[in-house]
Amino acid sequence: MESLTSHTDYGSTSLSESDVDPDPMIEFAAWLARAEEAGVYEPNAMVVGTVDADGTPSARTVLLKGLDATGFEFVTNYSSRKGRALSAHPVVSLLFPWYALNRQVIVLGTAERTSSEVSDMYFNRRPRGARVAALASAQSQPVEGRDVLEARILELEAEYPEGVDIPRPEHWGGVRVTPASIEFWQGRTSRLHDRLLFTAADGAWGMQRLQP
Ligand SMILES: Cc1cc2nc3c(=O)[nH]c(=O)nc-3n(C[C@H](O)[C@H](O)[C@H](O)COP(=O)(O)O)c2cc1C
């Protein structure tokens, strides 16, 4: 397990206050585009952190599906562990781990369900197989075996043959995250990293540098 003791130097790319857009959503879009250009695998993958009803934290990877001037969107099952956590505590962290660029972005914010129109839009964009799977899976619940799920898929495929509309299940939809803070992290030589933290206050963004 060499990785536990090796020490990667994170290079000399810098992040200064004058480099970043005063609007962190614009800066984020530029960082995502940079990760795409650099060929980062699944650049829109993020680790979503939530807090269960009893205060237990949990995290999992989810794909970012929507981004605009004021928020981030992903899709999921509202009855899953994360869905239940968000019903209890509508707060979330989103961590984008762009290790290949020695970068990460951490967003903290509030979460709400998207409108049914927006959820329909995301659902209808999915390949047919993924729509059937969303119908078949009670995400995060135990199942006796994979064969049970595969049998359910076959039943649903018979119920909704090619050409027949697959309805979006009530338990599936979008989650919109409105950021309260966004931190941009750039790895630097000798662990003297750059960290710029944007925080929203009274409808405006403020920025401060954090120690590495
Ligand atoms: C690369 C990758 C992308 C994923 N994308 C999603 C996604 O967009 N939505 C989703 O609900 N789960 C996604 N998952 C699965 C989640 O990580 C997780 O297993 C699932 O949502 C159940 O999480 P929960 O039990 O904590 O609610 C993805 C997993 C990986 C590894």
The ligand as a Tripos MOL2 file, in Angstrom:
@<TRIPOS>MOLECULE
LIG
   31    33     1     0     0
SMALL
NO_CHARGES

@<TRIPOS>ATOM
      1 C1        -20.1920    7.6730  -10.8580 C.3       1 LIG1
      2 C2        -21.4830    7.5000  -10.0820 C.ar      1 LIG1
      3 C3        -22.5760    8.2560  -10.4310 C.ar      1 LIG1
      4 C4        -23.7720    8.1200   -9.7230 C.ar      1 LIG1
      5 N1        -24.8230    8.9320  -10.0530 N.ar      1 LIG1
      6 C5        -25.9620    8.8880   -9.3180 C.ar      1 LIG1
      7 C6        -27.0260    9.8070   -9.5690 C.ar      1 LIG1
      8 O1        -26.9390   10.6960  -10.4400 O.2       1 LIG1
      9 N2        -28.1390    9.7000   -8.8030 N.ar      1 LIG1
     10 C7        -28.2620    8.7660   -7.8070 C.ar      1 LIG1
     11 O2        -29.3080    8.7280   -7.1410 O.2       1 LIG1
     12 N3        -27.2650    7.9040   -7.5370 N.ar      1 LIG1
     13 C8        -26.1200    7.9330   -8.2720 C.ar      1 LIG1
     14 N4        -25.0910    7.0570   -8.0070 N.ar      1 LIG1
     15 C9        -25.2960    6.0260   -6.9520 C.3       1 LIG1
     16 C10       -25.0860    6.6620   -5.5680 C.3       1 LIG1
     17 O3        -23.7010    6.8020   -5.3080 O.3       1 LIG1
     18 C11       -25.7420    5.8440   -4.4440 C.3       1 LIG1
     19 O4        -25.2920    4.5070   -4.4520 O.3       1 LIG1
     20 C12       -27.2640    5.8430   -4.5520 C.3       1 LIG1
     21 O5        -27.7780    7.1090   -4.9320 O.3       1 LIG1
     22 C13       -27.8950    5.4500   -3.2070 C.3       1 LIG1
     23 O6        -27.4180    6.3310   -2.2170 O.3       1 LIG1
     24 P1        -28.1510    6.4940   -0.7930 P.3       1 LIG1
     25 O7        -28.5120    5.0900   -0.3310 O.co2     1 LIG1
     26 O8        -27.1330    7.1370    0.0840 O.co2     1 LIG1
     27 O9        -29.3660    7.3450   -1.0240 O.co2     1 LIG1
     28 C14       -23.8840    7.1770   -8.6760 C.ar      1 LIG1
     29 C15       -22.7540    6.4210   -8.3120 C.ar      1 LIG1
     30 C16       -21.5710    6.5980   -9.0040 C.ar      1 LIG1
     31 C17       -20.3640    5.8120   -8.5520 C.3       1 LIG1
@<TRIPOS>BOND
     1     1     2 1
     2     2     3 ar
     3     2    30 ar
     4     3     4 ar
     5     4     5 ar
     6     4    28 ar
     7     5     6 ar
     8     6     7 ar
     9     6    13 1
    10     7     8 2
    11     7     9 ar
    12     9    10 ar
    13    10    11 2
    14    10    12 ar
    15    12    13 ar
    16    13    14 ar
    17    14    15 1
    18    14    28 ar
    19    15    16 1
    20    16    17 1
    21    16    18 1
    22    18    19 1
    23    18    20 1
    24    20    21 1
    25    20    22 1
    26    22    23 1
    27    23    24 1
    28    24    25 2
    29    24    26 1
    30    24    27 1
    31    28    29 ar
    32    29    30 ar
    33    30    31 1
@<TRIPOS>SUBSTRUCTURE
     1 LIG1         1 GROUP 0 **** ****
